[in-house]
Amino acid sequence: MIYIRFTDLTMKISIASIPLVLCAITADAQRPAPQVVLKALQCLQAKMVIESSPSPPNLLVGYFLDSISYPGTDVAYITQYTKLDRSRGFVFTVVYAEQGARTNFDIQNNARFIRRKNGINFVDPPLGGEWTQQHLIEGIEHAARRPPLSIPAKSIMAPLGPAECRSYTDPQ
């Protein structure tokens, strides 16, 4: 047995289980992005809300798909990390609805954030006040609970296919 001490918590780990844990971590880090996340990223790129230049060649992305907070509405919180330690980045709120083979995306909000030990702060407060800030913080926290995705920048520059993309910045 190997004993690992985390502050006041001691865990027993069988040496035989270590390869299984490492395989699970590796498999999760290499999991494919859900199609709705890739399409949302393509929408963000099409509206030039997200930076997707070929340098760096991959985007470090997190996501949280929420179908509970807004009954009858599906929301994707997409985080684009600008630092490998995920302490800085951008968060986007994208409402999406699937209609047959077509998906409609509506970019509702975005904000630049900094994660510190004492919480998440916004560089510029997002539109919508404290209620919106709280939902964005929850989206960032949920996205940070799993390993980030490394998405090739080239893959989000492809055409959206059967989808519509709207943004709050579109002329009315």
Secondary structure, DSSP 4 states (H G I P E B T S, - for coil): -EEEEETTEEEEE-GGGHHHHHHHHHHHHTPPPPHHHHHHHHHHHHTT-S---SSSSEEEEEEEEESSSSTT-EEEEEEEESSTTSSEEEEEEEEEEEETTEEEEEEEEEEEEEEETTEEEESSPPTTHHHHHHHHHHHHHHHHTSPPEEEEHHHHSS---SEEEEETTS--
